[in-house]
Amino acid sequence: MSEVAAIAFALAYTIADAAKVSGIGRTSLYEAIGAGKLEARKAGNRTLIPAESLRAFLASLPAADIR
């Protein structure tokens, strides 16, 4: 299994991994956490985002209006 595939099936993501799989920047992820829009957990010094929380956050974003 490739590294990207392993990341895609993770139970939780580090900020760096969440940025990779979602395409959202680290700063935006931290802002979403601070605003209470994205759940995060701490494991020592590491900030982890549960996979379900990242999926729910992405689903809550407004639809793109591309013309």
Secondary structure, 3 states (H helix, E strand, C coil): CCHHHHHHCCCEEEHHHHHHHHCCCHHHHHHHHHCCCCCCEEECCEEEEEHHHHHHHHHHCCCCCCC
